[in-house]
Amino acid sequence: MNTYVVRALWDPEAGMWVAESDDVPGLVAEAATPRELEAQLRILVPELLELNLPSAPKAITKSGTAR
């Protein structure tokens, strides 16, 4: 299974949670809550992987650490 790292950070200027990733080309997302951001990522990440990395696995699991 491949691992893709997505960083989620609070942007105080925008008042939003922002996610980005060097591993998922084209990924930039924002949402008002971490739960909303996670919901967006569950849709966006597979779509972007399919578009940009067609051989990437389709399954997504949640793993993370808060910093």
Sequence and secondary structure as in RCSB ss.txt:
>XXXX:A:sequence
MNTYVVRALWDPEAGMWVAESDDVPGLVAEAATPRELEAQLRILVPELLELNLPSAPKAITKSGTAR
>XXXX:A:secstr
      EEEEETTTTEEEEE SSSTT EEEESSHHHHHHHHHHHHHHHHHHH TTS           
